[in-house]
Amino acid sequence: MHNNKNNIELGRFVICPMSRARKDGAFDALVSIRSGRGMASVDRVMCFVPKFSSTHAALRYAREHGLAWARCH
């Protein structure tokens, strides 16, 4: 799994886009969206359906969709 180490803070959320290599050579896009602190923290991890040809494309997709989710909540 590849994490670009560029967590994004947006309001009460911390968004962490990630990519994961597949056996077929493609990449999955995932995003972690964290909120709260300590015992009251919640971490949502979403894995998206599209396959990507590069880590960069998967990370870009995860970033865009993570930010969109946080803006709506």
Buried (B, 14 or more C-beta within 10 A) or exposed (E): EBEBEEEBEEEEBBBBBBBBEEEEEBBBBBBBBBBEEEEEEEEEEEEBEEBBEEBEBBBBBBBEBBBEBBEEE
